[in-house]
Amino acid sequence: MFGIETYRSRLGHFLGQIGPHMETRAIALQSMPRFPDGSLLRGESSNTVFFVEQGKKRPFHSMEAFHFYKYDWNRVTNV
């Protein structure tokens, strides 16, 4: 019940069980819309504006910060 072969066997069984779930997640991530760096995004039901940088959404913590960096409110996309 111990040793590398037992570990590999159990790991193979575990990965076999979660494999279909991981494939579904990968497909879901691929189908999500991608926004180019520099995009300004805001959810329809949210007041928080996000700046897309290196594929990650970075929130502005205040409207003062948004204006400090001289972003244009007309460039914000509602998603």
SEFIZA-3560 file (N, C-alpha, C; in Angstrom, 3 decimals):
REM SEFIZA-3560
<numar><xx>0.806</xx><yy>-1.197</yy><zz>0.000</zz><atom>N</atom></numar>
<numar><xx>0.000</xx><yy>0.000</yy><zz>0.000</zz><atom>CA</atom></numar>
<numar><xx>0.851</xx><yy>1.264</yy><zz>0.000</zz><atom>C</atom></numar>
<numar><xx>2.172</xx><yy>1.124</yy><zz>0.017</zz><atom>N</atom></numar>
<numar><xx>3.061</xx><yy>2.274</yy><zz>0.015</zz><atom>CA</atom></numar>
<numar><xx>4.033</xx><yy>2.139</yy><zz>-1.151</zz><atom>C</atom></numar>
<numar><xx>4.715</xx><yy>3.204</yy><zz>-1.431</zz><atom>N</atom></numar>
<numar><xx>5.733</xx><yy>3.158</yy><zz>-2.469</zz><atom>CA</atom></numar>
<numar><xx>5.310</xx><yy>3.932</yy><zz>-3.706</zz><atom>C</atom></numar>
<numar><xx>6.265</xx><yy>4.104</yy><zz>-4.588</zz><atom>N</atom></numar>
<numar><xx>6.054</xx><yy>4.928</yy><zz>-5.779</zz><atom>CA</atom></numar>
<numar><xx>5.021</xx><yy>4.320</yy><zz>-6.725</zz><atom>C</atom></numar>
<numar><xx>4.986</xx><yy>3.016</yy><zz>-6.859</zz><atom>N</atom></numar>
<numar><xx>4.029</xx><yy>2.378</yy><zz>-7.759</zz><atom>CA</atom></numar>
<numar><xx>2.593</xx><yy>2.559</yy><zz>-7.271</zz><atom>C</atom></numar>
<numar><xx>2.390</xx><yy>2.446</yy><zz>-5.966</zz><atom>N</atom></numar>
<numar><xx>1.065</xx><yy>2.680</yy><zz>-5.395</zz><atom>CA</atom></numar>
<numar><xx>0.655</xx><yy>4.127</yy><zz>-5.611</zz><atom>C</atom></numar>
<numar><xx>1.600</xx><yy>5.051</yy><zz>-5.391</zz><atom>N</atom></numar>
<numar><xx>1.328</xx><yy>6.477</yy><zz>-5.615</zz><atom>CA</atom></numar>
<numar><xx>0.930</xx><yy>6.721</yy><zz>-7.067</zz><atom>C</atom></numar>
<numar><xx>1.700</xx><yy>6.183</yy><zz>-7.994</zz><atom>N</atom></numar>
<numar><xx>1.408</xx><yy>6.378</yy><zz>-9.416</zz><atom>CA</atom></numar>
<numar><xx>0.057</xx><yy>5.789</yy><zz>-9.799</zz><atom>C</atom></numar>
<numar><xx>-0.256</xx><yy>4.643</yy><zz>-9.243</zz><atom>N</atom></numar>
<numar><xx>-1.545</xx><yy>4.014</yy><zz>-9.524</zz><atom>CA</atom></numar>
<numar><xx>-2.704</xx><yy>4.884</yy><zz>-9.031</zz><atom>C</atom></numar>
<numar><xx>-2.590</xx><yy>5.357</yy><zz>-7.805</zz><atom>N</atom></numar>
<numar><xx>-3.648</xx><yy>6.206</yy><zz>-7.246</zz><atom>CA</atom></numar>
<numar><xx>-3.740</xx><yy>7.540</yy><zz>-7.980</zz><atom>C</atom></numar>
<numar><xx>-2.590</xx><yy>8.109</yy><zz>-8.344</zz><atom>N</atom></numar>
<numar><xx>-2.583</xx><yy>9.354</yy><zz>-9.084</zz><atom>CA</atom></numar>
<numar><xx>-3.240</xx><yy>9.168</yy><zz>-10.454</zz><atom>C</atom></numar>
<numar><xx>-2.922</xx><yy>8.071</yy><zz>-11.120</zz><atom>N</atom></numar>
<numar><xx>-3.541</xx><yy>7.792</yy><zz>-12.419</zz><atom>CA</atom></numar>
<numar><xx>-5.050</xx><yy>7.659</yy><zz>-12.301</zz><atom>C</atom></numar>
<numar><xx>-5.503</xx><yy>6.986</yy><zz>-11.275</zz><atom>N</atom></numar>
<numar><xx>-6.944</xx><yy>6.841</yy><zz>-11.049</zz><atom>CA</atom></numar>
<numar><xx>-7.589</xx><yy>8.196</yy><zz>-10.788</zz><atom>C</atom></numar>
<numar><xx>-6.961</xx><yy>9.008</yy><zz>-9.940</zz><atom>N</atom></numar>
<numar><xx>-7.481</xx><yy>10.338</yy><zz>-9.621</zz><atom>CA</atom></numar>
<numar><xx>-7.553</xx><yy>11.208</yy><zz>-10.871</zz><atom>C</atom></numar>
<numar><xx>-6.481</xx><yy>11.252</yy><zz>-11.640</zz><atom>N</atom></numar>
<numar><xx>-6.474</xx><yy>12.073</yy><zz>-12.856</zz><atom>CA</atom></numar>
<numar><xx>-7.502</xx><yy>11.588</yy><zz>-13.869</zz><atom>C</atom></numar>
<numar><xx>-7.727</xx><yy>10.278</yy><zz>-13.904</zz><atom>N</atom></numar>
<numar><xx>-8.758</xx><yy>9.735</yy><zz>-14.781</zz><atom>CA</atom></numar>
<numar><xx>-10.152</xx><yy>10.224</yy><zz>-14.398</zz><atom>C</atom></numar>
<numar><xx>-10.373</xx><yy>10.412</yy><zz>-13.116</zz><atom>N</atom></numar>
<numar><xx>-11.673</xx><yy>10.887</yy><zz>-12.643</zz><atom>CA</atom></numar>
<numar><xx>-11.879</xx><yy>12.369</yy><zz>-12.910</zz><atom>C</atom></numar>
<numar><xx>-10.851</xx><yy>13.191</yy><zz>-12.757</zz><atom>N</atom></numar>
<numar><xx>-11.035</xx><yy>14.626</yy><zz>-12.942</zz><atom>CA</atom></numar>
<numar><xx>-10.763</xx><yy>15.076</yy><zz>-14.367</zz><atom>C</atom></numar>
<numar><xx>-10.204</xx><yy>14.210</yy><zz>-15.189</zz><atom>N</atom></numar>
<numar><xx>-9.876</xx><yy>14.563</yy><zz>-16.568</zz><atom>CA</atom></numar>
<numar><xx>-11.026</xx><yy>15.196</yy><zz>-17.331</zz><atom>C</atom></numar>
<numar><xx>-12.210</xx><yy>14.564</yy><zz>-17.359</zz><atom>N</atom></numar>
<numar><xx>-13.330</xx><yy>15.170</yy><zz>-18.096</zz><atom>CA</atom></numar>
<numar><xx>-13.714</xx><yy>16.552</yy><zz>-17.574</zz><atom>C</atom></numar>
<numar><xx>-13.600</xx><yy>16.764</yy><zz>-16.276</zz><atom>N</atom></numar>
<numar><xx>-13.934</xx><yy>18.064</yy><zz>-15.697</zz><atom>CA</atom></numar>
<numar><xx>-12.927</xx><yy>19.121</yy><zz>-16.124</zz><atom>C</atom></numar>
<numar><xx>-11.663</xx><yy>18.743</yy><zz>-16.189</zz><atom>N</atom></numar>
<numar><xx>-10.618</xx><yy>19.685</yy><zz>-16.592</zz><atom>CA</atom></numar>
<numar><xx>-10.776</xx><yy>20.055</yy><zz>-18.067</zz><atom>C</atom></numar>
<numar><xx>-11.167</xx><yy>19.093</yy><zz>-18.899</zz><atom>N</atom></numar>
<numar><xx>-11.385</xx><yy>19.384</yy><zz>-20.317</zz><atom>CA</atom></numar>
<numar><xx>-12.543</xx><yy>20.356</yy><zz>-20.486</zz><atom>C</atom></numar>
<numar><xx>-13.616</xx><yy>20.169</yy><zz>-19.721</zz><atom>N</atom></numar>
<numar><xx>-14.767</xx><yy>21.071</yy><zz>-19.782</zz><atom>CA</atom></numar>
<numar><xx>-14.362</xx><yy>22.473</yy><zz>-19.374</zz><atom>C</atom></numar>
<numar><xx>-13.560</xx><yy>22.581</yy><zz>-18.337</zz><atom>N</atom></numar>
<numar><xx>-13.091</xx><yy>23.894</yy><zz>-17.877</zz><atom>CA</atom></numar>
<numar><xx>-12.215</xx><yy>24.558</yy><zz>-18.938</zz><atom>C</atom></numar>
<numar><xx>-11.349</xx><yy>23.791</yy><zz>-19.568</zz><atom>N</atom></numar>
<numar><xx>-10.475</xx><yy>24.341</yy><zz>-20.608</zz><atom>CA</atom></numar>
<numar><xx>-11.296</xx><yy>24.863</yy><zz>-21.781</zz><atom>C</atom></numar>
<numar><xx>-12.325</xx><yy>24.127</yy><zz>-22.165</zz><atom>N</atom></numar>
<numar><xx>-13.196</xx><yy>24.563</yy><zz>-23.260</zz><atom>CA</atom></numar>
<numar><xx>-13.924</xx><yy>25.837</yy><zz>-22.859</zz><atom>C</atom></numar>
<numar><xx>-14.405</xx><yy>25.901</yy><zz>-21.619</zz><atom>N</atom></numar>
<numar><xx>-15.115</xx><yy>27.093</yy><zz>-21.148</zz><atom>CA</atom></numar>
<numar><xx>-14.184</xx><yy>28.299</yy><zz>-21.146</zz><atom>C</atom></numar>
<numar><xx>-12.940</xx><yy>28.118</yy><zz>-20.719</zz><atom>N</atom></numar>
<numar><xx>-11.999</xx><yy>29.225</yy><zz>-20.705</zz><atom>CA</atom></numar>
<numar><xx>-11.668</xx><yy>29.699</yy><zz>-22.115</zz><atom>C</atom></numar>
<numar><xx>-11.597</xx><yy>28.773</yy><zz>-23.068</zz><atom>N</atom></numar>
<numar><xx>-11.303</xx><yy>29.145</yy><zz>-24.444</zz><atom>CA</atom></numar>
<numar><xx>-12.446</xx><yy>29.926</yy><zz>-25.072</zz><atom>C</atom></numar>
<numar><xx>-13.677</xx><yy>29.648</yy><zz>-24.642</zz><atom>N</atom></numar>
<numar><xx>-14.831</xx><yy>30.293</yy><zz>-25.246</zz><atom>CA</atom></numar>
<numar><xx>-15.134</xx><yy>31.659</yy><zz>-24.619</zz><atom>C</atom></numar>
<numar><xx>-14.427</xx><yy>32.009</yy><zz>-23.541</zz><atom>N</atom></numar>
<numar><xx>-14.646</xx><yy>33.311</yy><zz>-22.923</zz><atom>CA</atom></numar>
<numar><xx>-14.098</xx><yy>34.407</yy><zz>-23.825</zz><atom>C</atom></numar>
<numar><xx>-14.786</xx><yy>35.535</yy><zz>-23.877</zz><atom>N</atom></numar>
<numar><xx>-14.267</xx><yy>36.621</yy><zz>-24.714</zz><atom>CA</atom></numar>
<numar><xx>-12.950</xx><yy>37.145</yy><zz>-24.161</zz><atom>C</atom></numar>
<numar><xx>-12.048</xx><yy>37.468</yy><zz>-25.055</zz><atom>N</atom></numar>
<numar><xx>-10.751</xx><yy>38.024</yy><zz>-24.672</zz><atom>CA</atom></numar>
<numar><xx>-10.752</xx><yy>39.504</yy><zz>-25.020</zz><atom>C</atom></numar>
<numar><xx>-10.244</xx><yy>40.292</yy><zz>-24.131</zz><atom>N</atom></numar>
<numar><xx>-10.160</xx><yy>41.727</yy><zz>-24.365</zz><atom>CA</atom></numar>
<numar><xx>-8.685</xx><yy>42.107</yy><zz>-24.460</zz><atom>C</atom></numar>
<numar><xx>-8.334</xx><yy>42.939</yy><zz>-25.414</zz><atom>N</atom></numar>
<numar><xx>-6.928</xx><yy>43.303</yy><zz>-25.574</zz><atom>CA</atom></numar>
<numar><xx>-6.428</xx><yy>44.160</yy><zz>-24.413</zz><atom>C</atom></numar>
<numar><xx>-5.110</xx><yy>44.116</yy><zz>-24.212</zz><atom>N</atom></numar>
<numar><xx>-4.510</xx><yy>44.966</yy><zz>-23.188</zz><atom>CA</atom></numar>
<numar><xx>-4.880</xx><yy>46.422</yy><zz>-23.442</zz><atom>C</atom></numar>
<numar><xx>-5.136</xx><yy>47.138</yy><zz>-22.369</zz><atom>N</atom></numar>
<numar><xx>-5.532</xx><yy>48.538</yy><zz>-22.472</zz><atom>CA</atom></numar>
<numar><xx>-7.033</xx><yy>48.739</yy><zz>-22.486</zz><atom>C</atom></numar>
<numar><xx>-7.802</xx><yy>47.629</yy><zz>-22.537</zz><atom>N</atom></numar>
<numar><xx>-9.267</xx><yy>47.753</yy><zz>-22.518</zz><atom>CA</atom></numar>
<numar><xx>-9.739</xx><yy>48.226</yy><zz>-21.156</zz><atom>C</atom></numar>
<numar><xx>-10.814</xx><yy>48.985</yy><zz>-21.156</zz><atom>N</atom></numar>
<numar><xx>-11.466</xx><yy>49.421</yy><zz>-19.928</zz><atom>CA</atom></numar>
<numar><xx>-12.822</xx><yy>48.740</yy><zz>-19.878</zz><atom>C</atom></numar>
<numar><xx>-13.085</xx><yy>47.972</yy><zz>-18.822</zz><atom>N</atom></numar>
<numar><xx>-14.304</xx><yy>47.173</yy><zz>-18.724</zz><atom>CA</atom></numar>
<numar><xx>-15.068</xx><yy>47.502</yy><zz>-17.455</zz><atom>C</atom></numar>
<numar><xx>-16.389</xx><yy>47.345</yy><zz>-17.560</zz><atom>N</atom></numar>
<numar><xx>-17.250</xx><yy>47.525</yy><zz>-16.391</zz><atom>CA</atom></numar>
<numar><xx>-18.432</xx><yy>46.594</yy><zz>-16.539</zz><atom>C</atom></numar>
<numar><xx>-18.764</xx><yy>45.872</yy><zz>-15.473</zz><atom>N</atom></numar>
<numar><xx>-19.943</xx><yy>45.017</yy><zz>-15.486</zz><atom>CA</atom></numar>
<numar><xx>-21.202</xx><yy>45.854</yy><zz>-15.486</zz><atom>C</atom></numar>
<numar><xx>-22.257</xx><yy>45.328</yy><zz>-16.090</zz><atom>N</atom></numar>
<numar><xx>-23.511</xx><yy>46.083</yy><zz>-16.185</zz><atom>CA</atom></numar>
<numar><xx>-24.072</xx><yy>46.438</yy><zz>-14.819</zz><atom>C</atom></numar>
<numar><xx>-23.866</xx><yy>45.565</yy><zz>-13.833</zz><atom>N</atom></numar>
<numar><xx>-24.439</xx><yy>45.820</yy><zz>-12.510</zz><atom>CA</atom></numar>
<numar><xx>-23.368</xx><yy>46.255</yy><zz>-11.504</zz><atom>C</atom></numar>
<numar><xx>-22.243</xx><yy>46.741</yy><zz>-12.000</zz><atom>N</atom></numar>
<numar><xx>-21.143</xx><yy>47.114</yy><zz>-11.117</zz><atom>CA</atom></numar>
<numar><xx>-20.662</xx><yy>48.520</yy><zz>-11.430</zz><atom>C</atom></numar>
<numar><xx>-20.151</xx><yy>49.191</yy><zz>-10.427</zz><atom>N</atom></numar>
<numar><xx>-19.557</xx><yy>50.505</yy><zz>-10.632</zz><atom>CA</atom></numar>
<numar><xx>-18.046</xx><yy>50.428</yy><zz>-10.808</zz><atom>C</atom></numar>
<numar><xx>-17.475</xx><yy>49.252</yy><zz>-10.565</zz><atom>N</atom></numar>
<numar><xx>-16.029</xx><yy>49.103</yy><zz>-10.653</zz><atom>CA</atom></numar>
<numar><xx>-15.582</xx><yy>49.018</yy><zz>-12.107</zz><atom>C</atom></numar>
<numar><xx>-14.572</xx><yy>49.817</yy><zz>-12.446</zz><atom>N</atom></numar>
<numar><xx>-13.989</xx><yy>49.796</yy><zz>-13.779</zz><atom>CA</atom></numar>
<numar><xx>-12.668</xx><yy>49.038</yy><zz>-13.680</zz><atom>C</atom></numar>
<numar><xx>-12.411</xx><yy>48.177</yy><zz>-14.669</zz><atom>N</atom></numar>
<numar><xx>-11.194</xx><yy>47.381</yy><zz>-14.710</zz><atom>CA</atom></numar>
<numar><xx>-10.360</xx><yy>47.765</yy><zz>-15.916</zz><atom>C</atom></numar>
<numar><xx>-9.059</xx><yy>47.756</yy><zz>-15.738</zz><atom>N</atom></numar>
<numar><xx>-8.100</xx><yy>47.974</yy><zz>-16.813</zz><atom>CA</atom></numar>
<numar><xx>-7.481</xx><yy>46.618</yy><zz>-17.135</zz><atom>C</atom></numar>
<numar><xx>-7.495</xx><yy>46.208</yy><zz>-18.406</zz><atom>N</atom></numar>
<numar><xx>-6.926</xx><yy>44.929</yy><zz>-18.792</zz><atom>CA</atom></numar>
<numar><xx>-5.440</xx><yy>45.122</yy><zz>-19.090</zz><atom>C</atom></numar>
<numar><xx>-4.627</xx><yy>44.365</yy><zz>-18.363</zz><atom>N</atom></numar>
<numar><xx>-3.175</xx><yy>44.445</yy><zz>-18.530</zz><atom>CA</atom></numar>
<numar><xx>-2.604</xx><yy>43.035</yy><zz>-18.456</zz><atom>C</atom></numar>
<numar><xx>-1.891</xx><yy>42.624</yy><zz>-19.497</zz><atom>N</atom></numar>
<numar><xx>-1.316</xx><yy>41.292</yy><zz>-19.603</zz><atom>CA</atom></numar>
<numar><xx>-2.365</xx><yy>40.206</yy><zz>-19.374</zz><atom>C</atom></numar>
<numar><xx>-3.556</xx><yy>40.429</yy><zz>-19.922</zz><atom>N</atom></numar>
<numar><xx>-4.631</xx><yy>39.450</yy><zz>-19.837</zz><atom>CA</atom></numar>
<numar><xx>-5.351</xx><yy>39.402</yy><zz>-18.502</zz><atom>C</atom></numar>
<numar><xx>-5.013</xx><yy>40.287</yy><zz>-17.580</zz><atom>N</atom></numar>
<numar><xx>-5.659</xx><yy>40.299</yy><zz>-16.259</zz><atom>CA</atom></numar>
<numar><xx>-6.416</xx><yy>41.596</yy><zz>-16.057</zz><atom>C</atom></numar>
<numar><xx>-7.556</xx><yy>41.474</yy><zz>-15.364</zz><atom>N</atom></numar>
<numar><xx>-8.342</xx><yy>42.657</yy><zz>-15.038</zz><atom>CA</atom></numar>
<numar><xx>-7.813</xx><yy>43.271</yy><zz>-13.753</zz><atom>C</atom></numar>
<numar><xx>-7.505</xx><yy>44.555</yy><zz>-13.815</zz><atom>N</atom></numar>
<numar><xx>-7.004</xx><yy>45.269</yy><zz>-12.645</zz><atom>CA</atom></numar>
<numar><xx>-7.993</xx><yy>46.399</yy><zz>-12.327</zz><atom>C</atom></numar>
<numar><xx>-8.586</xx><yy>46.367</yy><zz>-11.128</zz><atom>N</atom></numar>
<numar><xx>-9.620</xx><yy>47.360</yy><zz>-10.807</zz><atom>CA</atom></numar>
<numar><xx>-9.030</xx><yy>48.725</yy><zz>-10.462</zz><atom>C</atom></numar>
<numar><xx>-9.787</xx><yy>49.748</yy><zz>-10.803</zz><atom>N</atom></numar>
<numar><xx>-9.511</xx><yy>51.087</yy><zz>-10.276</zz><atom>CA</atom></numar>
<numar><xx>-10.219</xx><yy>51.154</yy><zz>-8.935</zz><atom>C</atom></numar>
<numar><xx>-9.512</xx><yy>51.555</yy><zz>-7.918</zz><atom>N</atom></numar>
<numar><xx>-10.109</xx><yy>51.562</yy><zz>-6.586</zz><atom>CA</atom></numar>
<numar><xx>-10.938</xx><yy>52.810</yy><zz>-6.301</zz><atom>C</atom></numar>
<numar><xx>-10.815</xx><yy>53.785</yy><zz>-7.197</zz><atom>N</atom></numar>
<numar><xx>-11.624</xx><yy>54.990</yy><zz>-7.032</zz><atom>CA</atom></numar>
<numar><xx>-11.711</xx><yy>55.709</yy><zz>-8.376</zz><atom>C</atom></numar>
<numar><xx>-12.698</xx><yy>56.565</yy><zz>-8.509</zz><atom>N</atom></numar>
<numar><xx>-12.812</xx><yy>57.366</yy><zz>-9.727</zz><atom>CA</atom></numar>
<numar><xx>-11.687</xx><yy>58.389</yy><zz>-9.797</zz><atom>C</atom></numar>
<numar><xx>-11.162</xx><yy>58.780</yy><zz>-8.645</zz><atom>N</atom></numar>
<numar><xx>-10.031</xx><yy>59.703</yy><zz>-8.628</zz><atom>CA</atom></numar>
<numar><xx>-8.821</xx><yy>59.060</yy><zz>-9.326</zz><atom>C</atom></numar>
<numar><xx>-8.592</xx><yy>57.783</yy><zz>-9.058</zz><atom>N</atom></numar>
<numar><xx>-7.484</xx><yy>57.070</yy><zz>-9.705</zz><atom>CA</atom></numar>
<numar><xx>-7.722</xx><yy>56.973</yy><zz>-11.213</zz><atom>C</atom></numar>
<numar><xx>-8.957</xx><yy>56.707</yy><zz>-11.603</zz><atom>N</atom></numar>
<numar><xx>-9.309</xx><yy>56.632</yy><zz>-13.018</zz><atom>CA</atom></numar>
<numar><xx>-8.990</xx><yy>57.951</yy><zz>-13.713</zz><atom>C</atom></numar>
<numar><xx>-9.388</xx><yy>59.034</yy><zz>-13.110</zz><atom>N</atom></numar>
<numar><xx>-9.157</xx><yy>60.360</yy><zz>-13.695</zz><atom>CA</atom></numar>
<numar><xx>-7.689</xx><yy>60.784</yy><zz>-13.595</zz><atom>C</atom></numar>
<numar><xx>-6.997</xx><yy>60.355</yy><zz>-12.544</zz><atom>N</atom></numar>
<numar><xx>-5.584</xx><yy>60.700</yy><zz>-12.372</zz><atom>CA</atom></numar>
<numar><xx>-4.755</xx><yy>60.220</yy><zz>-13.568</zz><atom>C</atom></numar>
<numar><xx>-5.081</xx><yy>59.009</yy><zz>-14.057</zz><atom>N</atom></numar>
<numar><xx>-4.352</xx><yy>58.451</yy><zz>-15.195</zz><atom>CA</atom></numar>
<numar><xx>-4.928</xx><yy>58.902</yy><zz>-16.539</zz><atom>C</atom></numar>
<numar><xx>-5.890</xx><yy>59.821</yy><zz>-16.474</zz><atom>N</atom></numar>
<numar><xx>-6.471</xx><yy>60.482</yy><zz>-17.649</zz><atom>CA</atom></numar>
<numar><xx>-7.141</xx><yy>59.509</yy><zz>-18.629</zz><atom>C</atom></numar>
<numar><xx>-7.835</xx><yy>58.531</yy><zz>-18.061</zz><atom>N</atom></numar>
<numar><xx>-8.621</xx><yy>57.640</yy><zz>-18.914</zz><atom>CA</atom></numar>
<numar><xx>-9.935</xx><yy>58.313</yy><zz>-19.260</zz><atom>C</atom></numar>
<numar><xx>-10.475</xx><yy>57.925</yy><zz>-20.396</zz><atom>N</atom></numar>
<numar><xx>-11.713</xx><yy>58.507</yy><zz>-20.910</zz><atom>CA</atom></numar>
<numar><xx>-12.882</xx><yy>57.590</yy><zz>-20.601</zz><atom>C</atom></numar>
<numar><xx>-13.875</xx><yy>58.114</yy><zz>-19.918</zz><atom>N</atom></numar>
<numar><xx>-15.058</xx><yy>57.324</yy><zz>-19.550</zz><atom>CA</atom></numar>
<numar><xx>-15.760</xx><yy>56.765</yy><zz>-20.787</zz><atom>C</atom></numar>
<numar><xx>-15.655</xx><yy>57.444</yy><zz>-21.912</zz><atom>N</atom></numar>
<numar><xx>-16.295</xx><yy>56.983</yy><zz>-23.153</zz><atom>CA</atom></numar>
<numar><xx>-15.630</xx><yy>55.728</yy><zz>-23.719</zz><atom>C</atom></numar>
<numar><xx>-14.445</xx><yy>55.375</yy><zz>-23.252</zz><atom>N</atom></numar>
<numar><xx>-13.749</xx><yy>54.158</yy><zz>-23.706</zz><atom>CA</atom></numar>
<numar><xx>-14.114</xx><yy>52.926</yy><zz>-22.885</zz><atom>C</atom></numar>
<numar><xx>-14.902</xx><yy>53.090</yy><zz>-21.841</zz><atom>N</atom></numar>
<numar><xx>-15.274</xx><yy>51.961</yy><zz>-20.966</zz><atom>CA</atom></numar>
<numar><xx>-16.331</xx><yy>51.116</yy><zz>-21.669</zz><atom>C</atom></numar>
<numar><xx>-16.076</xx><yy>49.806</yy><zz>-21.714</zz><atom>N</atom></numar>
<numar><xx>-17.002</xx><yy>48.864</yy><zz>-22.337</zz><atom>CA</atom></numar>
<numar><xx>-17.795</xx><yy>48.160</yy><zz>-21.253</zz><atom>C</atom></numar>
<numar><xx>-19.125</xx><yy>48.185</yy><zz>-21.363</zz><atom>N</atom></numar>
<numar><xx>-19.972</xx><yy>47.432</yy><zz>-20.428</zz><atom>CA</atom></numar>
<numar><xx>-20.033</xx><yy>45.986</yy><zz>-20.886</zz><atom>C</atom></numar>
<numar><xx>-19.737</xx><yy>45.082</yy><zz>-19.959</zz><atom>N</atom></numar>
<numar><xx>-19.771</xx><yy>43.638</yy><zz>-20.290</zz><atom>CA</atom></numar>
<numar><xx>-20.757</xx><yy>42.916</yy><zz>-19.416</zz><atom>C</atom></numar>
//
